Amino acid sequence: MRHVESLSRDGAGLRRFLRVPHTIHRGDPLWVAPLGGGVRTVLSRENPFFEHAEAQLFVACRAGRDVGRIAAIIDHRHNELRGIIRVLRWTRTAAS
């Protein structure tokens, strides 16, 4: 069964989001882990960016396993100043 779960940006939700690449690539000797602290800092509620932006984290699941992640981020200040909306995807997915 495939589904997508919405996660909180603090506590267990953020930890699960950060763990996804480790779960996917566990056992791959060629994989180099991302700097988890950097991603945690960017997505944390304490980041001043989120005074004018919002984010939602999602994890894709298949057969009870986390197989991908994506963060949806809206920068309201950018949209107000530029009058445009840009989309940037940041994902990690397991091999099919």
N, CA, C and O atoms as a GROMACS GRO file, in nm:
protein
  384
    1MET      N    1   0.084  -0.118   0.000
    1MET     CA    2   0.000   0.000   0.000
    1MET      C    3   0.088   0.124   0.000
    1MET      O    4   0.185   0.133   0.076
    2ARG      N    5   0.055   0.221  -0.085
    2ARG     CA    6   0.129   0.345  -0.095
    2ARG      C    7   0.046   0.459  -0.039
    2ARG      O    8  -0.075   0.466  -0.061
    3HIS      N    9   0.112   0.548   0.034
    3HIS     CA   10   0.044   0.667   0.084
    3HIS      C   11   0.147   0.772   0.123
    3HIS      O   12   0.267   0.744   0.131
    4VAL      N   13   0.100   0.894   0.146
    4VAL     CA   14   0.184   1.005   0.188
    4VAL      C   15   0.133   1.053   0.323
    4VAL      O   16   0.013   1.071   0.343
    5GLU      N   17   0.225   1.074   0.415
    5GLU     CA   18   0.190   1.122   0.548
    5GLU      C   19   0.243   1.264   0.568
    5GLU      O   20   0.356   1.294   0.532
    6SER      N   21   0.160   1.349   0.626
    6SER     CA   22   0.199   1.484   0.662
    6SER      C   23   0.262   1.479   0.802
    6SER      O   24   0.209   1.415   0.893
    7LEU      N   25   0.376   1.548   0.818
    7LEU     CA   26   0.448   1.545   0.946
    7LEU      C   27   0.458   1.684   1.006
    7LEU      O   28   0.451   1.785   0.935
    8SER      N   29   0.475   1.690   1.137
    8SER     CA   30   0.500   1.818   1.203
    8SER      C   31   0.646   1.855   1.183
    8SER      O   32   0.729   1.770   1.152
    9ARG      N   33   0.678   1.983   1.201
    9ARG     CA   34   0.816   2.028   1.184
    9ARG      C   35   0.892   2.030   1.316
    9ARG      O   36   1.000   2.089   1.323
   10ASP      N   37   0.840   1.970   1.417
   10ASP     CA   38   0.912   1.961   1.543
   10ASP      C   39   0.900   1.820   1.599
   10ASP      O   40   0.814   1.743   1.555
   11GLY      N   41   0.984   1.788   1.693
   11GLY     CA   42   0.978   1.659   1.759
   11GLY      C   43   0.991   1.540   1.667
   11GLY      O   44   1.080   1.535   1.581
   12ALA      N   45   0.902   1.444   1.686
   12ALA     CA   46   0.909   1.317   1.614
   12ALA      C   47   0.892   1.334   1.463
   12ALA      O   48   0.954   1.260   1.386
   13GLY      N   49   0.810   1.429   1.420
   13GLY     CA   50   0.789   1.449   1.277
   13GLY      C   51   0.916   1.491   1.206
   13GLY      O   52   0.949   1.437   1.101
   14LEU      N   53   0.987   1.587   1.262
   14LEU     CA   54   1.112   1.634   1.201
   14LEU      C   55   1.218   1.524   1.206
   14LEU      O   56   1.292   1.505   1.109
   15ARG      N   57   1.227   1.453   1.318
   15ARG     CA   58   1.325   1.343   1.328
   15ARG      C   59   1.298   1.237   1.222
   15ARG      O   60   1.392   1.187   1.159
   16ARG      N   61   1.172   1.202   1.203
   16ARG     CA   62   1.138   1.102   1.101
   16ARG      C   63   1.175   1.152   0.962
   16ARG      O   64   1.232   1.077   0.882
   17PHE      N   65   1.144   1.279   0.932
   17PHE     CA   66   1.177   1.338   0.803
   17PHE      C   67   1.327   1.331   0.778
   17PHE      O   68   1.371   1.295   0.669
   18LEU      N   69   1.407   1.365   0.879
   18LEU     CA   70   1.552   1.363   0.865
   18LEU      C   71   1.608   1.223   0.850
   18LEU      O   72   1.713   1.205   0.789
   19ARG      N   73   1.540   1.123   0.905
   19ARG     CA   74   1.586   0.984   0.901
   19ARG      C   75   1.560   0.915   0.767
   19ARG      O   76   1.622   0.812   0.738
   20VAL      N   77   1.470   0.969   0.685
   20VAL     CA   78   1.430   0.900   0.562
   20VAL      C   79   1.549   0.859   0.475
   20VAL      O   80   1.555   0.742   0.436
   21PRO      N   81   1.644   0.947   0.442
   21PRO     CA   82   1.754   0.903   0.356
   21PRO      C   83   1.836   0.790   0.419
   21PRO      O   84   1.886   0.702   0.348
   22HIS      N   85   1.850   0.793   0.551
   22HIS     CA   86   1.925   0.687   0.619
   22HIS      C   87   1.852   0.554   0.606
   22HIS      O   88   1.915   0.449   0.589
   23THR      N   89   1.720   0.557   0.615
   23THR     CA   90   1.639   0.436   0.600
   23THR      C   91   1.650   0.381   0.458
   23THR      O   92   1.665   0.261   0.438
   24ILE      N   93   1.642   0.470   0.360
   24ILE     CA   94   1.644   0.428   0.220
   24ILE      C   95   1.778   0.368   0.182
   24ILE      O   96   1.783   0.263   0.116
   25HIS      N   97   1.887   0.432   0.222
   25HIS     CA   98   2.020   0.394   0.174
   25HIS      C   99   2.099   0.308   0.272
   25HIS      O  100   2.218   0.284   0.252
   26ARG      N  101   2.032   0.262   0.378
   26ARG     CA  102   2.099   0.177   0.477
   26ARG      C  103   2.161   0.057   0.406
   26ARG      O  104   2.096  -0.010   0.326
   27GLY      N  105   2.287   0.031   0.434
   27GLY     CA  106   2.355  -0.083   0.375
   27GLY      C  107   2.425  -0.053   0.244
   27GLY      O  108   2.496  -0.139   0.192
   28ASP      N  109   2.408   0.066   0.188
   28ASP     CA  110   2.477   0.103   0.064
   28ASP      C  111   2.614   0.160   0.099
   28ASP      O  112   2.622   0.269   0.156
   29PRO      N  113   2.721   0.089   0.067
   29PRO     CA  114   2.855   0.135   0.107
   29PRO      C  115   2.900   0.262   0.034
   29PRO      O  116   2.994   0.327   0.078
   30LEU      N  117   2.835   0.297  -0.075
   30LEU     CA  118   2.874   0.415  -0.152
   30LEU      C  119   2.797   0.541  -0.113
   30LEU      O  120   2.827   0.650  -0.161
   31TRP      N  121   2.698   0.526  -0.027
   31TRP     CA  122   2.614   0.639   0.011
   31TRP      C  123   2.682   0.723   0.119
   31TRP      O  124   2.738   0.669   0.214
   32VAL      N  125   2.676   0.855   0.102
   32VAL     CA  126   2.729   0.948   0.202
   32VAL      C  127   2.610   1.023   0.262
   32VAL      O  128   2.533   1.086   0.189
   33ALA      N  129   2.597   1.018   0.391
   33ALA     CA  130   2.483   1.080   0.459
   33ALA      C  131   2.487   1.232   0.446
   33ALA      O  132   2.594   1.292   0.452
   34PRO      N  133   2.369   1.295   0.428
   34PRO     CA  134   2.364   1.442   0.428
   34PRO      C  135   2.391   1.495   0.567
   34PRO      O  136   2.381   1.422   0.666
   35LEU      N  137   2.427   1.621   0.576
   35LEU     CA  138   2.452   1.684   0.705
   35LEU      C  139   2.317   1.712   0.772
   35LEU      O  140   2.254   1.814   0.744
   36GLY      N  141   2.276   1.622   0.859
   36GLY     CA  142   2.144   1.631   0.924
   36GLY      C  143   2.125   1.758   1.002
   36GLY      O  144   2.015   1.813   1.003
   37GLY      N  145   2.229   1.807   1.067
   37GLY     CA  146   2.217   1.930   1.144
   37GLY      C  147   2.183   2.049   1.057
   37GLY      O  148   2.107   2.137   1.099
   38GLY      N  149   2.237   2.053   0.936
   38GLY     CA  150   2.208   2.162   0.844
   38GLY      C  151   2.063   2.163   0.801
   38GLY      O  152   1.999   2.268   0.800
   39VAL      N  153   2.011   2.048   0.767
   39VAL     CA  154   1.871   2.037   0.725
   39VAL      C  155   1.780   2.069   0.843
   39VAL      O  156   1.680   2.138   0.828
   40ARG      N  157   1.816   2.019   0.960
   40ARG     CA  158   1.736   2.046   1.082
   40ARG      C  159   1.729   2.196   1.108
   40ARG      O  160   1.622   2.248   1.140
   41THR      N  161   1.841   2.266   1.095
   41THR     CA  162   1.846   2.411   1.119
   41THR      C  163   1.759   2.486   1.019
   41THR      O  164   1.685   2.577   1.057
   42VAL      N  165   1.767   2.449   0.893
   42VAL     CA  166   1.688   2.516   0.789
   42VAL      C  167   1.538   2.498   0.814
   42VAL      O  168   1.461   2.593   0.797
   43LEU      N  169   1.496   2.378   0.853
   43LEU     CA  170   1.354   2.349   0.868
   43LEU      C  171   1.297   2.380   1.006
   43LEU      O  172   1.176   2.371   1.027
   44SER      N  173   1.383   2.418   1.101
   44SER     CA  174   1.335   2.441   1.237
   44SER      C  175   1.247   2.566   1.244
   44SER      O  176   1.262   2.659   1.165
   45ARG      N  177   1.158   2.566   1.339
   45ARG     CA  178   1.068   2.681   1.359
   45ARG      C  179   1.146   2.804   1.406
   45ARG      O  180   1.097   2.916   1.394
   46GLU      N  181   1.266   2.786   1.460
   46GLU     CA  182   1.348   2.898   1.507
   46GLU      C  183   1.416   2.972   1.392
   46GLU      O  184   1.468   3.081   1.414
   47ASN      N  185   1.416   2.917   1.272
   47ASN     CA  186   1.476   2.981   1.155
   47ASN      C  187   1.397   3.110   1.126
   47ASN      O  188   1.276   3.103   1.105
   48PRO      N  189   1.463   3.228   1.125
   48PRO     CA  190   1.393   3.354   1.102
   48PRO      C  191   1.318   3.359   0.968
   48PRO      O  192   1.223   3.436   0.954
   49PHE      N  193   1.358   3.278   0.873
   49PHE     CA  194   1.288   3.270   0.744
   49PHE      C  195   1.140   3.244   0.764
   49PHE      O  196   1.057   3.296   0.689
   50PHE      N  197   1.105   3.164   0.865
   50PHE     CA  198   0.966   3.125   0.885
   50PHE      C  199   0.882   3.232   0.955
   50PHE      O  200   0.767   3.208   0.989
   51GLU      N  201   0.940   3.351   0.977
   51GLU     CA  202   0.860   3.464   1.022
   51GLU      C  203   0.771   3.513   0.908
   51GLU      O  204   0.667   3.576   0.932
   52HIS      N  205   0.812   3.484   0.783
   52HIS     CA  206   0.734   3.525   0.666
   52HIS      C  207   0.710   3.410   0.569
   52HIS      O  208   0.672   3.431   0.454
   53ALA      N  209   0.733   3.290   0.616
   53ALA     CA  210   0.716   3.172   0.531
   53ALA      C  211   0.653   3.059   0.612
   53ALA      O  212   0.645   3.066   0.735
   54GLU      N  213   0.608   2.958   0.543
   54GLU     CA  214   0.554   2.840   0.610
   54GLU      C  215   0.600   2.715   0.536
   54GLU      O  216   0.634   2.721   0.417
   55ALA      N  217   0.602   2.604   0.607
   55ALA     CA  218   0.647   2.479   0.547
   55ALA      C  219   0.564   2.362   0.599
   55ALA      O  220   0.511   2.366   0.710
   56GLN      N  221   0.556   2.261   0.517
   56GLN     CA  222   0.492   2.136   0.557
   56GLN      C  223   0.579   2.022   0.507
   56GLN      O  224   0.623   2.021   0.392
   57LEU      N  225   0.604   1.926   0.594
   57LEU     CA  226   0.687   1.810   0.560
   57LEU      C  227   0.598   1.691   0.527
   57LEU      O  228   0.493   1.672   0.589
   58PHE      N  229   0.640   1.612   0.430
   58PHE     CA  230   0.568   1.492   0.390
   58PHE      C  231   0.665   1.376   0.374
   58PHE      O  232   0.780   1.395   0.334
   59VAL      N  233   0.617   1.257   0.405
   59VAL     CA  234   0.693   1.134   0.384
   59VAL      C  235   0.607   1.039   0.302
   59VAL      O  236   0.490   1.016   0.333
   60ALA      N  237   0.667   0.985   0.196
   60ALA     CA  238   0.598   0.885   0.113
   60ALA      C  239   0.629   0.747   0.171
   60ALA      O  240   0.743   0.717   0.208
   61CYS      N  241   0.525   0.662   0.179
   61CYS     CA  242   0.540   0.529   0.238
   61CYS      C  243   0.493   0.423   0.139
   61CYS      O  244   0.399   0.444   0.062
   62ARG      N  245   0.561   0.309   0.144
   62ARG     CA  246   0.521   0.194   0.063
   62ARG      C  247   0.542   0.069   0.150
   62ARG      O  248   0.651   0.046   0.202
   63ALA      N  249   0.439  -0.009   0.163
   63ALA     CA  250   0.446  -0.134   0.240
   63ALA      C  251   0.502  -0.110   0.381
   63ALA      O  252   0.582  -0.190   0.430
   64GLY      N  253   0.460  -0.002   0.444
   64GLY     CA  254   0.501   0.025   0.580
   64GLY      C  255   0.640   0.086   0.596
   64GLY      O  256   0.684   0.108   0.708
   65ARG      N  257   0.709   0.113   0.485
   65ARG     CA  258   0.844   0.173   0.490
   65ARG      C  259   0.840   0.314   0.434
   65ARG      O  260   0.766   0.342   0.339
   66ASP      N  261   0.920   0.403   0.492
   66ASP     CA  262   0.937   0.536   0.436
   66ASP      C  263   1.027   0.524   0.314
   66ASP      O  264   1.137   0.470   0.322
   67VAL      N  265   0.980   0.576   0.199
   67VAL     CA  266   1.055   0.560   0.074
   67VAL      C  267   1.088   0.694   0.007
   67VAL      O  268   1.153   0.695  -0.098
   68GLY      N  269   1.045   0.804   0.064
   68GLY     CA  270   1.076   0.935   0.007
   68GLY      C  271   1.030   1.046   0.098
   68GLY      O  272   0.952   1.024   0.191
   69ARG      N  273   1.080   1.166   0.071
   69ARG     CA  274   1.040   1.282   0.151
   69ARG      C  275   1.037   1.405   0.063
   69ARG      O  276   1.106   1.413  -0.038
   70ILE      N  277   0.955   1.501   0.105
   70ILE     CA  278   0.950   1.629   0.035
   70ILE      C  279   0.903   1.735   0.134
   70ILE      O  280   0.822   1.708   0.223
   71ALA      N  281   0.954   1.855   0.118
   71ALA     CA  282   0.913   1.968   0.200
   71ALA      C  283   0.846   2.070   0.108
   71ALA      O  284   0.906   2.114   0.009
   72ALA      N  285   0.725   2.109   0.140
   72ALA     CA  286   0.655   2.213   0.066
   72ALA      C  287   0.672   2.344   0.144
   72ALA      O  288   0.633   2.353   0.260
   73ILE      N  289   0.733   2.444   0.079
   73ILE     CA  290   0.765   2.570   0.147
   73ILE      C  291   0.707   2.686   0.068
   73ILE      O  292   0.726   2.696  -0.054
   74ILE      N  293   0.637   2.776   0.138
   74ILE     CA  294   0.582   2.896   0.076
   74ILE      C  295   0.650   3.017   0.140
   74ILE      O  296   0.644   3.034   0.262
   75ASP      N  297   0.713   3.099   0.058
   75ASP     CA  298   0.777   3.222   0.104
   75ASP      C  299   0.682   3.338   0.070
   75ASP      O  300   0.684   3.390  -0.042
   76HIS      N  301   0.602   3.378   0.167
   76HIS     CA  302   0.501   3.482   0.144
   76HIS      C  303   0.564   3.617   0.108
   76HIS      O  304   0.511   3.690   0.025
   77ARG      N  305   0.678   3.649   0.168
   77ARG     CA  306   0.743   3.777   0.138
   77ARG      C  307   0.786   3.781  -0.008
   77ARG      O  308   0.765   3.881  -0.076
   78HIS      N  309   0.846   3.673  -0.056
   78HIS     CA  310   0.888   3.667  -0.197
   78HIS      C  311   0.767   3.685  -0.289
   78HIS      O  312   0.772   3.762  -0.385
   79ASN      N  313   0.661   3.615  -0.258
   79ASN     CA  314   0.541   3.623  -0.342
   79ASN      C  315   0.481   3.763  -0.342
   79ASN      O  316   0.434   3.811  -0.445
   80GLU      N  317   0.483   3.830  -0.227
   80GLU     CA  318   0.430   3.967  -0.219
   80GLU      C  319   0.518   4.065  -0.297
   80GLU      O  320   0.466   4.152  -0.368
   81LEU      N  321   0.648   4.051  -0.283
   81LEU     CA  322   0.740   4.145  -0.349
   81LEU      C  323   0.749   4.122  -0.499
   81LEU      O  324   0.753   4.218  -0.576
   82ARG      N  325   0.750   3.998  -0.542
   82ARG     CA  326   0.771   3.964  -0.683
   82ARG      C  327   0.641   3.938  -0.758
   82ARG      O  328   0.636   3.946  -0.881
   83GLY      N  329   0.536   3.907  -0.684
   83GLY     CA  330   0.409   3.878  -0.750
   83GLY      C  331   0.409   3.747  -0.826
   83GLY      O  332   0.323   3.723  -0.911
   84ILE      N  333   0.506   3.662  -0.796
   84ILE     CA  334   0.513   3.532  -0.863
   84ILE      C  335   0.536   3.423  -0.759
   84ILE      O  336   0.581   3.448  -0.647
   85ILE      N  337   0.504   3.304  -0.799
   85ILE     CA  338   0.527   3.189  -0.712
   85ILE      C  339   0.624   3.096  -0.784
   85ILE      O  340   0.603   3.059  -0.899
   86ARG      N  341   0.730   3.058  -0.714
   86ARG     CA  342   0.828   2.965  -0.770
   86ARG      C  343   0.818   2.833  -0.696
   86ARG      O  344   0.785   2.830  -0.577
   87VAL      N  345   0.845   2.726  -0.765
   87VAL     CA  346   0.838   2.594  -0.705
   87VAL      C  347   0.976   2.531  -0.712
   87VAL      O  348   1.038   2.527  -0.818
   88LEU      N  349   1.024   2.482  -0.599
   88LEU     CA  350   1.151   2.411  -0.591
   88LEU      C  351   1.125   2.281  -0.518
   88LEU      O  352   1.071   2.281  -0.407
   89ARG      N  353   1.162   2.171  -0.578
   89ARG     CA  354   1.141   2.041  -0.514
   89ARG      C  355   1.272   1.994  -0.452
   89ARG      O  356   1.379   2.009  -0.510
   90TRP      N  357   1.260   1.935  -0.335
   90TRP     CA  358   1.376   1.878  -0.265
   90TRP      C  359   1.331   1.739  -0.220
   90TRP      O  360   1.253   1.727  -0.125
   91THR      N  361   1.379   1.636  -0.286
   91THR     CA  362   1.328   1.503  -0.256
   91THR      C  363   1.440   1.401  -0.240
   91THR      O  364   1.552   1.419  -0.288
   92ARG      N  365   1.408   1.297  -0.172
   92ARG     CA  366   1.492   1.177  -0.163
   92ARG      C  367   1.397   1.060  -0.184
   92ARG      O  368   1.297   1.049  -0.114
   93THR      N  369   1.426   0.975  -0.279
   93THR     CA  370   1.339   0.861  -0.302
   93THR      C  371   1.420   0.734  -0.310
   93THR      O  372   1.537   0.735  -0.348
   94ALA      N  373   1.358   0.626  -0.274
   94ALA     CA  374   1.422   0.495  -0.282
   94ALA      C  375   1.419   0.446  -0.426
   94ALA      O  376   1.331   0.484  -0.503
   95ALA      N  377   1.514   0.363  -0.460
   95ALA     CA  378   1.515   0.302  -0.592
   95ALA      C  379   1.393   0.212  -0.607
   95ALA      O  380   1.352   0.145  -0.512
   96SER      N  381   1.336   0.212  -0.725
   96SER     CA  382   1.216   0.130  -0.748
   96SER      C  383   1.248  -0.016  -0.750
   96SER      O  384   1.158  -0.099  -0.768
   0.00000   0.00000   0.00000
